[in-house]
Amino acid sequence: MKNKWNFWRKLAKEVRWYILLYFSTIFLVLLTFFLHDIPLEVYQDQLLFTLLCFVGIIVLTSLKNWQKHRLVQKLLRQKVSNPSVNLFASSMIEEDYLQMLMAMEKQTKQVKLVVKEQQNELMDFYTLWSHQIKTPLAALDLLIQYKNSPMKKEMTEEIFKIQQYLEMMLQVLRLSITEVDFVFKKVTFSELVKPVVKEYMNFFIQKKIELSLSDLDEEIITDKKWFRFILEQVLFNAIKYTKNGRIAITSDKKILHIIDTGQGILPEDLPKIFDKGYTGLNGRRHQKASGLGLYISKKVADKLGLDLSLTSKIDIGTNVAIDARKGGGCK
């Protein structure tokens, strides 16, 4: 209703000069008849005919402009990439505007192609670099295995962390630069959780953290690879901020809970915990924290149709919930 009112108000401003011109012309004709003492009855039919024609032209023009207005508004709501294909021009100035719009669309497409090529080149470079850097890391891992050192376990774990950070970097690039094709399938929480837990088992052993897995037989629809990525970030944080105690992973009504007995998060930090680069008090204590893990996890969760939330209390622990009840669709 508001849109219609704005349209007719703007249209009235546009046609007011035509109305003024018409009535000024009528006034001058009447004045001429009066000055020459010509009876008005001679001009009555012509006056009535021109008035009807004028009103008809105004009505038809208004309806035509209303149709164009609705079409443009519809294209704006649909966010059409090339709206000029659906538009038509009925005047010289509209033709000029349409040509200008088509030129802008062409230029925008060219810019998008250039940006896409640059992004693909960047992605190829980082992918190649990641694979190259993994080679010396694998060599270091082999050397450590053959060397009897009291720090052997710690060194192996640090290499594992580097590999995980490299993988996270690639996933972030794929998410932000390329079009990600999600593959949604039925999968149980057990199939998602156990491989991730196995990867981090050395950290559980080293820090003497008790692990509890329960009620993981529930089936959901999601992308296995990207769900595991979220789980890896959440579980790594739980291990990092739990000095000793317990981490429990359980599910209820298609909501996966990762509950730790770590140091917890301050209440004032909770509203910003998923913000980019935000580390909070825990991050400031651990200078190596980047504040990206939960931020990226939240972005991935949104794309998977998952609800990622977090509750925490200082010196009691943290509960991260991954709600998969809406799953099965990419936002």
C-alpha positions in Angstrom: 0.0 0.0 0.0 2.8 2.4 0.9 4.6 1.5 -2.4 1.4 2.4 -4.4 1.0 5.7 -2.5 4.6 6.7 -3.2 4.2 5.9 -6.9 1.0 8.0 -7.3 2.5 10.8 -5.3 5.6 10.9 -7.5 3.5 10.5 -10.7 1.4 13.5 -9.7 4.5 15.6 -9.4 5.6 14.5 -12.9 2.3 15.2 -14.7 1.5 18.5 -12.9 3.2 20.5 -15.6 1.2 18.8 -18.3 -2.0 19.6 -16.4 -0.9 23.2 -15.8 -0.1 23.5 -19.5 -3.5 22.1 -20.6 -5.5 24.4 -18.4 -3.4 27.4 -19.3 -4.1 26.7 -23.0 -7.8 26.4 -22.2 -7.7 29.7 -20.4 -6.0 31.4 -23.3 -8.6 30.1 -25.7 -11.5 31.2 -23.5 -9.8 34.6 -23.1 -9.5 34.9 -26.9 -13.1 34.0 -27.4 -14.1 36.5 -24.8 -12.1 39.3 -26.3 -13.5 38.7 -29.7 -17.0 38.4 -28.4 -17.4 34.9 -29.8 -20.1 32.7 -28.1 -18.6 29.9 -26.1 -21.2 27.4 -27.4 -19.1 27.3 -30.6 -16.2 25.8 -28.7 -18.0 23.6 -26.1 -17.8 20.4 -28.1 -14.1 20.8 -28.9 -13.5 21.7 -25.2 -15.3 18.6 -24.0 -13.5 16.4 -26.6 -10.0 17.7 -25.7 -10.7 17.3 -22.0 -11.7 13.6 -22.5 -8.7 13.0 -24.6 -6.4 14.6 -22.1 -7.8 12.6 -19.2 -7.6 9.4 -21.2 -3.9 10.1 -22.1 -3.1 10.8 -18.5 -4.8 7.6 -17.3 -3.2 5.4 -19.9 0.3 6.9 -19.3 -0.2 6.4 -15.5 -1.2 2.7 -16.0 1.8 2.1 -18.3 4.2 3.7 -15.8 2.6 1.7 -13.0 3.3 -1.6 -14.9 6.9 -0.5 -15.5 7.3 0.4 -11.9 6.0 -3.0 -10.7 8.3 -4.8 -13.2 11.4 -2.9 -12.0 10.4 -3.5 -8.3 10.0 -7.2 -9.0 13.4 -7.4 -10.6 15.0 -5.6 -7.7 13.4 -8.1 -5.2 14.5 -11.1 -7.3 18.0 -9.6 -7.6 18.2 -10.4 -11.3 21.8 -10.2 -12.6 20.8 -8.8 -16.0 17.6 -6.8 -15.6 17.9 -5.1 -19.0 16.7 -8.3 -20.7 13.3 -8.0 -19.0 12.9 -4.2 -19.5 11.6 -2.3 -22.5 11.8 1.4 -23.6 8.9 3.5 -24.9 10.7 6.8 -25.2 14.1 8.2 -26.3 15.3 8.9 -22.8 14.2 5.5 -21.6 16.1 4.0 -24.5 19.2 5.9 -23.5 18.9 4.7 -19.9 18.4 1.1 -21.0 21.5 1.3 -23.2 23.5 2.7 -20.2 22.2 -0.1 -18.0 23.2 -2.7 -20.6 26.7 -1.2 -20.8 27.0 -1.3 -17.0 25.9 -4.9 -16.9 28.5 -5.8 -19.5 31.2 -4.0 -17.5 30.1 -5.7 -14.3 30.3 -9.1 -16.0 33.8 -8.4 -17.2 34.9 -7.3 -13.7 33.3 -10.4 -12.2 35.2 -12.6 -14.6 38.5 -10.9 -13.8 37.9 -11.2 -10.1 36.9 -14.9 -10.5 40.1 -15.7 -12.4 42.2 -13.9 -9.8 40.4 -15.9 -7.0 40.9 -19.2 -8.8 44.6 -18.4 -9.3 44.9 -17.5 -5.6 43.1 -20.7 -4.6 45.4 -22.8 -6.9 48.5 -21.1 -5.4 47.4 -21.8 -1.8 46.4 -25.3 -2.6 49.8 -26.0 -4.2 51.6 -24.2 -1.4 49.7 -26.3 1.2 50.6 -29.6 -0.5 54.2 -28.5 -0.8 54.5 -27.5 2.9 53.0 -30.9 3.9 55.9 -32.7 2.4 58.6 -31.4 4.8 56.1 -31.8 7.6 55.6 -35.5 6.8 59.4 -35.8 6.6 59.8 -34.2 10.0 57.1 -36.6 11.4 59.1 -39.6 10.1 62.3 -38.3 11.5 60.7 -37.9 14.9 59.3 -41.4 14.8 62.9 -42.8 14.3 64.4 -40.6 17.0 64.1 -41.5 20.6 63.5 -38.2 22.2 61.7 -37.3 25.5 59.8 -34.6 23.5 58.8 -37.0 20.7 55.1 -37.0 21.6 54.9 -33.2 22.0 56.8 -32.7 18.7 54.4 -35.1 16.9 51.4 -33.2 18.3 52.7 -29.8 17.2 53.2 -31.1 13.7 49.6 -32.4 13.8 48.5 -28.9 14.8 50.3 -27.3 11.9 48.6 -29.7 9.5 45.2 -29.0 11.0 45.8 -25.2 10.7 46.8 -25.7 7.0 43.7 -27.7 6.4 41.6 -25.0 8.1 43.2 -22.3 5.9 42.3 -24.2 2.7 38.7 -24.8 3.9 38.3 -21.1 4.7 39.6 -20.2 1.2 37.2 -22.7 -0.4 34.3 -21.3 1.5 35.0 -17.6 0.7 36.5 -17.8 -2.8 35.0 -20.8 -4.6 31.5 -22.1 -5.0 31.2 -24.9 -2.5 29.1 -27.9 -3.6 27.6 -29.4 -0.5 26.7 -33.1 -0.6 23.8 -33.8 1.8 23.4 -37.4 2.9 21.9 -39.3 5.8 24.5 -39.9 8.5 24.6 -40.8 12.2 26.3 -38.6 14.8 28.5 -41.6 15.5 29.9 -41.6 12.0 30.7 -37.9 12.3 32.2 -37.9 15.8 34.3 -41.0 16.1 36.8 -40.2 13.2 37.4 -36.7 14.7 37.9 -38.1 18.2 40.4 -40.6 16.8 42.4 -37.7 15.3 42.7 -35.9 18.6 43.1 -39.0 20.8 46.8 -38.2 21.5 45.8 -34.8 23.0 43.3 -36.6 25.3 46.0 -38.9 26.5 48.6 -36.2 26.9 46.3 -33.9 28.9 44.7 -36.9 30.8 41.2 -35.7 29.8 38.4 -38.2 30.2 36.3 -38.7 27.1 32.6 -39.8 27.2 30.6 -40.7 24.0 26.9 -41.5 24.4 23.6 -41.5 22.4 25.3 -40.9 19.0 23.0 -43.2 17.0 20.7 -40.4 15.9 20.5 -39.9 12.1 20.6 -36.5 10.4 20.9 -35.1 6.9 24.1 -33.0 6.4 27.3 -32.7 4.5 29.7 -35.1 6.3 33.0 -33.3 5.4 31.9 -29.8 6.5 30.1 -31.0 9.6 33.4 -32.7 10.7 35.1 -29.4 10.0 32.8 -27.7 12.6 33.3 -30.5 15.0 37.1 -30.4 14.7 37.2 -26.7 15.6 34.8 -27.1 18.5 36.6 -30.2 19.9 40.0 -28.6 19.5 38.9 -25.6 21.5 37.4 -27.9 24.2 40.7 -29.7 24.5 42.8 -26.5 24.4 40.9 -24.9 27.3 40.4 -28.0 29.4 43.5 -28.5 31.6 42.1 -31.6 33.2 38.7 -33.1 33.7 36.2 -34.4 31.2 34.8 -33.9 27.7 31.4 -35.4 26.9 29.9 -35.7 23.4 26.3 -36.7 23.4 23.1 -36.0 21.3 19.5 -35.4 22.1 16.7 -34.8 19.6 19.2 -34.2 16.7 21.2 -31.7 18.8 24.9 -32.7 19.3 26.4 -31.4 22.5 30.1 -31.1 23.2 30.4 -30.4 26.9 33.8 -29.8 28.7 34.8 -29.0 32.2 37.3 -26.4 31.2 37.9 -22.9 32.4 34.7 -21.5 30.8 34.0 -18.2 29.1 33.2 -14.8 30.7 29.5 -13.7 30.4 30.6 -10.5 28.6 32.5 -12.5 26.0 29.6 -14.8 25.1 27.7 -12.4 22.8 30.8 -11.8 20.7 32.2 -15.3 20.7 31.3 -16.0 17.1 32.7 -12.6 15.8 35.6 -12.6 13.5 38.9 -12.3 15.3 37.3 -12.1 18.7 39.3 -14.1 21.3 38.0 -12.9 24.6 39.9 -13.4 27.9 40.9 -17.0 27.0 42.4 -15.8 23.8 44.4 -13.1 25.5 45.7 -15.7 27.9 46.7 -18.0 25.0 48.5 -15.6 22.7 48.3 -18.1 19.8 44.5 -17.9 19.6 43.4 -16.3 16.3 39.7 -16.0 17.0 38.8 -17.6 13.6 37.8 -21.1 14.5 34.4 -20.4 15.9 33.8 -17.6 13.4 34.4 -19.9 10.5 32.4 -22.7 12.1 29.4 -20.4 12.5 29.6 -19.5 8.8 29.8 -23.1 7.8 26.9 -24.0 10.1 24.7 -21.3 8.6 25.4 -22.6 5.1 24.5 -26.2 6.2 21.3 -25.0 7.9 22.7 -25.8 11.3 22.2 -23.8 14.5 25.5 -23.4 16.3 25.2 -22.1 19.9 27.2 -21.9 23.0 26.7 -21.6 26.8 29.4 -21.4 29.4 30.2 -20.6 33.0 33.6 -19.7 34.4 35.4 -22.6 36.2 32.5 -24.9 35.4 32.8 -25.5 31.6 31.3 -24.9 28.2 28.5 -26.6 26.3 28.6 -26.2 22.5 25.3 -27.3 20.8 25.0 -28.1 17.0 21.3 -28.2 16.2 20.7 -30.3 13.1 16.9 -30.3 13.2 16.7 -28.0 10.3 19.5 -29.7 8.3 19.4 -30.9 4.7 19.5 -27.6 3.0 22.1 -25.0 2.1 21.3 -21.4 3.0 
